Amino acid sequence: MPGSADLPLHSGKVPPWMLRLMERMAERIVETIIEVHGVEGLIRGLSDPLWFQAFNNVIGMDWDSSGSTTVVVGVLKSISWRRQDLGFIVLGGKGAMMSRVKDEAVEASRILDLDPDSIMVASRLGARAASSLLQDGYTLYHHSVIAYPRGFVVIEQGMNTSSRMARRYHIDRIVVEEPFSGIGGVSDGLHLDATSRGSRQARRVFLDIVGEGAPRVIRLLREANAIASRGAGLDRFINPVREPQGRRYYRPVRPSRQLVRAIEDLTRYSPSSELELALAPGLGPAVVRALALISDLIYSTPADRRDPVTHPLDPFIYAYAVGGKDGVPYRYSPDTVKRVIEVMEDIVESSRLGSREKLRALERLRSMVRGTPRGRL
């Protein structure tokens, strides 16, 4: 069930004592999910932005914080490397940790018998999908891969410094078309989305253009720039600027030395499929904008310009579990957390000893809560 959640940028850190409790709580929840649904159930949940947000709320993070991604992924990473018996492992993270996926993939493959090459394909596709093929005004600052022997979910977060909002991306399959299992954020206008089903024809044009070689691509780009500069057919989507009349226009994509080198690298690689194109060297945001500009203005095949954020559902209800770090909807309750941890430990231990009655009781409680009107919770 994909969905969205507004994530304003929050400052401040989780106190160490609270982070320890959050990790204990998260570990007990993860153990229970894996006991009932297997590690596949955990990965399936983490691929849903609203499930992720609810998990974040239940361990005590703020219901709408941009720090949700960093804290939850960090907690899960700590658990996964310490508890290798759980069957999943978390790679990457925020800032400098993003670049460590490759090295961590080698060690993760040894621990859980994973294929490091598959992890890197998932990682590269996730990064390209959220920063180049989709261009929505958010700059990635968090990139992680949660992997297990039969699958993965890439979780990324970007920041829009103008609106001071964050957007989270979940990817759980290695495809170029519609790779996102959900995008959490605020829908805020027109964008360039070359991953969408509506961009299928444009991606085919991209491949054809690249196949014609770098000199031809650069010549077509200059022609498209000339059209854009004259203002013909410019009610489109790339790098929009608002005129007084409220219309949106293209900006030309200038063939700088850096862009020309990137185009040369891309055409030299000679991709023959959408996936090869998405993973090819040189395919950065400027190259995708150039290809989209050519595809639209020269070949009359525009890429999709709709914002791909999925429809919002209210995750605030889950914030009432144990309170929030910043006191919303009420102050975090360490005593409640400790009691929940004890109950979850008892449930998991009983199940491992052969009695699943307490697990069934938890399932009955879940069914009861689902049938209760929101106002009565």
C-alpha positions as CSV (number, residue, x, y, z in Angstrom):
1,M,0.0,0.0,0.0
2,P,2.1,2.9,-1.2
3,G,1.4,6.4,0.2
4,S,3.0,9.6,1.2
5,A,3.9,11.6,4.3
6,D,4.9,15.2,4.7
7,L,8.4,15.4,6.1
8,P,9.5,18.9,7.2
9,L,13.2,19.3,8.0
10,H,13.7,18.9,11.8
11,S,16.8,19.8,13.8
12,G,18.1,18.2,16.9
13,K,19.3,14.7,17.7
14,V,17.8,11.7,19.6
15,P,19.3,11.5,23.1
16,P,21.5,8.5,23.6
17,W,19.3,7.0,26.3
18,M,16.2,7.3,24.0
19,L,18.1,5.9,21.0
20,R,19.0,2.8,23.1
21,L,15.4,2.2,23.9
22,M,14.3,2.8,20.3
23,E,16.8,0.1,19.2
24,R,15.5,-2.4,21.8
25,M,11.9,-1.7,20.7
26,A,12.8,-2.0,17.0
27,E,14.6,-5.2,17.6
28,R,11.7,-6.8,19.4
29,I,9.3,-5.7,16.6
30,V,11.6,-6.9,13.9
31,E,12.0,-10.3,15.7
32,T,8.2,-10.7,15.9
33,I,7.6,-9.7,12.3
34,I,10.2,-12.2,11.1
35,E,8.8,-14.9,13.4
36,V,5.3,-14.4,11.9
37,H,5.9,-13.3,8.3
38,G,9.5,-14.2,7.6
39,V,12.2,-11.7,6.5
40,E,10.2,-11.2,3.3
41,G,7.4,-9.6,5.4
42,L,9.8,-7.2,6.9
43,I,11.3,-6.1,3.6
44,R,7.8,-5.8,2.1
45,G,6.8,-3.5,5.0
46,L,9.9,-1.4,4.6
47,S,9.1,-0.9,0.9
48,D,5.9,0.9,1.9
49,P,6.4,4.6,2.9
50,L,3.4,4.5,5.3
51,W,4.5,1.2,6.9
52,F,7.9,2.7,7.3
53,Q,6.5,5.8,8.9
54,A,4.3,3.8,11.3
55,F,7.3,1.8,12.3
56,N,9.1,5.1,12.9
57,N,6.2,6.3,15.1
58,V,5.9,3.1,17.1
59,I,9.6,3.3,18.2
60,G,9.1,6.9,19.3
61,M,10.3,9.2,16.5
62,D,8.3,12.2,15.5
63,W,5.4,11.4,13.2
64,D,6.4,13.9,10.4
65,S,10.2,14.4,10.9
66,S,12.7,14.3,8.1
67,G,14.9,12.6,10.7
68,S,12.7,9.5,10.5
69,T,14.6,8.0,7.7
70,T,18.0,8.5,9.2
71,V,17.1,7.2,12.6
72,V,15.0,4.2,11.5
73,V,17.6,3.1,8.9
74,G,20.4,3.7,11.4
75,V,18.6,1.6,14.1
76,L,17.9,-1.2,11.6
77,K,21.5,-1.1,10.4
78,S,22.8,-1.5,14.0
79,I,20.5,-4.4,14.6
80,S,21.2,-6.2,11.3
81,W,25.0,-6.2,11.7
82,R,24.8,-7.3,15.4
83,R,22.0,-9.9,14.9
84,Q,23.1,-11.7,11.7
85,D,20.6,-14.5,12.5
86,L,17.7,-12.2,11.5
87,G,18.6,-12.8,7.8
88,F,18.8,-9.2,6.5
89,I,21.4,-6.5,6.4
90,V,21.4,-2.7,6.0
91,L,24.0,-0.9,3.9
92,G,24.8,2.8,3.4
93,G,23.0,5.6,5.2
94,K,23.2,9.4,5.5
95,G,25.9,11.6,4.0
96,A,29.3,9.9,3.8
97,M,27.7,6.6,4.6
98,M,26.1,6.6,1.2
99,S,29.4,5.9,-0.5
100,R,30.1,2.9,1.7
101,V,27.5,0.6,0.1
102,K,30.1,-1.0,-2.3
103,D,32.5,-1.9,0.5
104,E,29.8,-3.1,2.9
105,A,28.2,-5.2,0.1
106,V,31.4,-7.3,0.0
107,E,31.2,-8.1,3.8
108,A,27.4,-8.5,3.6
109,S,27.8,-11.1,0.9
110,R,30.1,-13.1,3.1
111,I,27.8,-12.9,6.1
112,L,24.4,-13.7,4.4
113,D,25.5,-15.4,1.2
114,L,24.3,-12.4,-0.9
115,D,25.4,-11.5,-4.4
116,P,27.4,-8.2,-4.1
117,D,26.9,-7.5,-7.8
118,S,23.1,-7.6,-7.4
119,I,23.3,-5.3,-4.4
120,M,25.3,-2.8,-6.4
121,V,22.9,-2.9,-9.4
122,A,20.0,-2.2,-7.0
123,S,22.0,0.6,-5.4
124,R,23.0,2.3,-8.6
125,L,19.6,2.0,-10.1
126,G,18.0,3.4,-7.0
127,A,20.4,6.4,-7.0
128,R,19.9,7.0,-10.8
129,A,16.1,6.6,-10.5
130,A,15.7,9.2,-7.7
131,S,18.3,11.7,-8.8
132,S,18.6,11.6,-12.6
133,L,15.6,9.8,-14.2
134,L,13.3,11.5,-11.8
135,Q,14.1,15.2,-11.2
136,D,11.7,16.7,-8.7
137,G,13.8,19.4,-7.0
138,Y,15.1,17.2,-4.1
139,T,18.8,16.4,-3.6
140,L,19.6,13.0,-2.2
141,Y,21.5,13.0,1.1
142,H,20.5,9.5,2.3
143,H,20.9,6.3,0.4
144,S,20.6,2.8,1.9
145,V,20.0,-0.7,0.7
146,I,18.3,-3.3,2.9
147,A,19.1,-6.7,1.5
148,Y,18.4,-10.3,2.2
149,P,19.1,-13.4,0.0
150,R,16.0,-13.1,-2.1
151,G,15.5,-9.4,-2.5
152,F,16.1,-5.8,-1.4
153,V,14.6,-2.4,-0.8
154,V,16.4,0.8,-1.5
155,I,15.4,3.6,0.8
156,E,16.6,7.1,-0.1
157,Q,15.8,10.7,1.1
158,G,16.2,14.0,-0.7
159,M,16.0,17.6,0.6
160,N,14.5,20.6,-1.0
161,T,16.3,23.5,0.5
162,S,13.7,26.1,-0.8
163,S,10.7,24.5,0.8
164,R,12.6,22.9,3.7
165,M,10.8,19.7,3.0
166,A,12.1,16.1,2.6
167,R,11.0,13.4,0.3
168,R,11.6,9.7,0.8
169,Y,11.9,7.1,-2.1
170,H,11.3,3.4,-1.8
171,I,12.5,1.1,-4.6
172,D,12.1,-2.7,-4.5
173,R,12.6,-4.0,-8.0
174,I,15.3,-3.7,-10.7
175,V,13.3,-2.1,-13.5
176,V,13.4,1.3,-15.1
177,E,9.7,1.8,-15.6
178,E,7.8,2.4,-12.3
179,P,10.6,1.2,-10.0
180,F,9.2,3.0,-6.9
181,S,7.1,1.0,-4.5
182,G,6.2,4.4,-2.9
183,I,7.4,8.0,-2.6
184,G,6.6,9.9,0.6
185,G,6.4,13.6,0.4
186,V,4.4,16.7,-0.6
187,S,3.1,16.8,-4.2
188,D,4.3,20.2,-5.4
189,G,4.0,20.7,-9.1
190,L,5.5,19.7,-12.4
191,H,8.7,17.6,-12.7
192,L,10.6,15.5,-15.1
193,D,9.9,11.8,-14.5
194,A,11.5,9.6,-17.1
195,T,10.7,6.5,-14.9
196,S,7.0,6.7,-15.4
197,R,4.8,4.6,-17.7
198,G,3.9,7.8,-19.4
199,S,7.6,8.3,-20.4
200,R,7.9,4.9,-22.2
201,Q,8.0,6.3,-25.7
202,A,10.4,9.1,-24.6
203,R,12.8,6.4,-23.1
204,R,12.8,4.7,-26.5
205,V,13.7,8.0,-28.1
206,F,16.5,8.4,-25.6
207,L,18.0,5.1,-26.6
208,D,17.7,5.9,-30.3
209,I,19.3,9.3,-29.8
210,V,22.2,7.9,-27.8
211,G,22.7,5.2,-30.5
212,E,23.4,8.0,-33.0
213,G,26.6,9.0,-31.3
214,A,27.8,12.0,-29.3
215,P,28.2,14.5,-32.2
216,R,24.7,13.9,-33.3
217,V,23.3,14.2,-29.7
218,I,25.1,17.5,-29.3
219,R,23.9,18.8,-32.6
220,L,20.3,17.9,-31.7
221,L,20.7,19.5,-28.3
222,R,21.7,22.8,-30.0
223,E,18.7,22.6,-32.2
224,A,16.4,22.0,-29.2
225,N,18.0,24.9,-27.3
226,A,17.3,27.2,-30.3
227,I,13.7,26.2,-30.3
228,A,13.5,26.6,-26.5
229,S,15.1,30.1,-26.8
230,R,12.5,31.1,-29.3
231,G,9.7,30.1,-26.9
232,A,8.0,27.6,-29.2
233,G,5.9,24.9,-27.5
234,L,7.3,25.6,-24.1
235,D,4.4,24.7,-21.8
236,R,6.4,21.7,-20.5
237,F,8.3,20.6,-17.5
238,I,12.1,20.8,-17.4
239,N,13.6,23.2,-14.9
240,P,10.5,25.3,-14.8
241,V,10.6,29.0,-14.1
242,R,7.4,31.0,-13.5
243,E,6.7,33.9,-15.7
244,P,4.3,36.7,-14.6
245,Q,1.5,35.1,-16.6
246,G,2.0,31.9,-14.7
247,R,3.2,29.8,-17.7
248,R,6.1,27.4,-17.4
249,Y,9.0,27.4,-19.8
250,Y,12.0,25.3,-20.7
251,R,15.4,26.5,-20.0
252,P,18.0,25.5,-22.6
253,V,20.5,22.8,-21.5
254,R,23.8,24.3,-22.4
255,P,26.4,21.9,-23.8
256,S,29.2,22.6,-21.4
257,R,32.5,20.7,-21.5
258,Q,31.3,18.6,-18.6
259,L,28.1,17.7,-20.3
260,V,29.8,17.0,-23.6
261,R,32.2,14.6,-21.8
262,A,29.2,12.9,-20.1
263,I,27.4,12.5,-23.4
264,E,30.6,11.0,-25.0
265,D,30.9,8.5,-22.1
266,L,27.3,7.5,-22.4
267,T,27.4,7.0,-26.2
268,R,30.7,5.2,-26.0
269,Y,29.0,2.7,-23.6
270,S,26.3,2.2,-26.3
271,P,23.4,1.0,-24.1
272,S,21.0,-1.3,-25.9
273,S,18.2,-1.5,-23.2
274,E,16.5,0.8,-20.8
275,L,18.3,-0.8,-17.9
276,E,21.7,-0.5,-19.5
277,L,20.9,3.2,-20.2
278,A,19.9,3.8,-16.6
279,L,23.1,2.2,-15.3
280,A,25.5,3.6,-18.0
281,P,28.4,5.9,-17.2
282,G,27.6,9.6,-17.9
283,L,23.9,9.4,-17.3
284,G,23.5,12.3,-14.8
285,P,20.6,14.8,-14.4
286,A,22.0,17.2,-17.0
287,V,22.2,14.4,-19.7
288,V,18.7,13.2,-18.9
289,R,17.4,16.8,-19.2
290,A,19.2,17.1,-22.6
291,L,17.7,13.9,-23.9
292,A,14.2,14.9,-22.7
293,L,14.6,18.3,-24.3
294,I,15.6,16.7,-27.6
295,S,12.9,14.0,-27.4
296,D,10.2,16.6,-26.8
297,L,11.1,19.6,-29.0
298,I,12.7,17.7,-31.9
299,Y,10.8,14.4,-31.9
300,S,7.5,15.6,-30.3
301,T,7.8,12.8,-27.6
302,P,7.7,14.4,-24.2
303,A,8.6,12.7,-21.0
304,D,6.0,12.6,-18.2
305,R,5.9,15.8,-16.2
306,R,3.5,14.7,-13.4
307,D,4.7,14.5,-9.8
308,P,5.0,10.8,-8.9
309,V,4.3,11.2,-5.2
310,T,1.6,8.7,-4.2
311,H,-1.7,9.8,-2.6
312,P,-1.4,10.8,1.1
313,L,-2.8,8.8,3.9
314,D,-2.6,10.0,7.5
315,P,0.2,8.4,9.4
316,F,-0.4,10.6,12.5
317,I,-2.6,8.0,14.2
318,Y,0.5,5.7,14.8
319,A,2.2,8.5,16.8
320,Y,0.0,7.7,19.8
321,A,1.8,4.5,20.5
322,V,4.5,5.6,22.9
323,G,4.7,9.4,22.3
324,G,7.3,11.3,20.2
325,K,10.8,12.6,20.7
326,D,9.7,16.2,20.4
327,G,6.5,15.7,22.6
328,V,4.0,15.3,19.7
329,P,1.3,14.2,20.2
330,Y,2.6,13.8,23.8
331,R,5.9,13.2,25.5
332,Y,7.8,10.0,24.9
333,S,7.1,7.5,27.6
334,P,10.2,5.3,28.5
335,D,8.1,3.2,31.0
336,T,5.6,2.3,28.3
337,V,8.4,1.4,25.9
338,K,10.1,-0.8,28.5
339,R,6.8,-2.6,29.2
340,V,6.1,-3.1,25.4
341,I,9.6,-4.5,25.0
342,E,9.0,-7.0,27.8
343,V,5.7,-8.1,26.3
344,M,7.3,-8.5,22.8
345,E,10.2,-10.5,24.2
346,D,7.8,-12.8,26.0
347,I,5.8,-13.3,22.8
348,V,8.9,-14.2,20.7
349,E,10.3,-16.5,23.4
350,S,7.0,-18.3,23.8
351,S,6.8,-18.8,20.1
352,R,10.3,-20.2,19.9
353,L,9.5,-22.6,22.6
354,G,6.6,-24.0,20.6
355,S,3.6,-22.0,21.9
356,R,2.1,-19.6,19.4
357,E,-0.9,-18.6,21.5
358,K,0.5,-15.2,22.4
359,L,1.3,-14.6,18.7
360,R,-2.4,-15.4,17.9
361,A,-3.5,-13.1,20.7
362,L,-1.4,-10.3,19.1
363,E,-3.1,-11.0,15.8
364,R,-6.5,-10.9,17.4
365,L,-5.6,-7.5,19.0
366,R,-4.5,-6.2,15.5
367,S,-7.8,-7.3,14.0
368,M,-9.8,-5.7,16.8
369,V,-7.9,-2.4,16.4
370,R,-8.4,-2.4,12.7
371,G,-12.1,-2.6,13.2
372,T,-12.3,0.3,15.7
373,P,-13.3,3.7,14.4
374,R,-10.4,6.2,14.5
375,G,-12.2,8.5,16.9
376,R,-12.5,5.8,19.5
377,L,-8.9,4.7,19.6
